Amino acid sequence: EAMARRLRDAGWSVVDRATDADAIIVNSCSVTHVADQKSRHLVRQARRLAPNATVAVTGCMVETAAPETVAGLNADLVFRQPDQIALIERQRPQPAAHGATPHIARQHTAANPR
């Protein structure tokens, strides 16, 4: 919720469905093998549900996984946890192609700029 609040403050509209998002942020976890697997699944799901959205990955998986594992996620952006603010800055809203406010989805955290 903290990241969603920062995104709203930066001009994004947070949406509940990834299919409605212009960008998706997966805040990953690698505490257990299952959590790591779920994080990888969320990235793949984000790509499938919103193929034109920017997919960004942050969280502990980025810190602990092997570089080839992180590269294999095929994310557009990868940010270490201390750099999460930079991620939000990098994702400054651009007007959506359809002229509406861009969105980022809540699921993973997905959003659209307002």
Secondary structure as GFF3:
##gff-version 3
##sequence-region A 1 114
A	DSSP	alpha_helix	2	9	.	.	.	ID=ss1
A	DSSP	beta_strand	12	15	.	.	.	ID=ss2
A	DSSP	three_ten_helix	18	20	.	.	.	ID=ss3
A	DSSP	beta_strand	23	28	.	.	.	ID=ss4
A	DSSP	alpha_helix	33	49	.	.	.	ID=ss5
A	DSSP	beta_strand	54	59	.	.	.	ID=ss6
A	DSSP	alpha_helix	60	64	.	.	.	ID=ss7
A	DSSP	alpha_helix	67	71	.	.	.	ID=ss8
A	DSSP	beta_strand	77	78	.	.	.	ID=ss9
A	DSSP	three_ten_helix	81	83	.	.	.	ID=ss10
A	DSSP	alpha_helix	84	90	.	.	.	ID=ss11
A	DSSP	beta_strand	103	105	.	.	.	ID=ss12
A	DSSP	beta_strand	110	113	.	.	.	ID=ss13
###
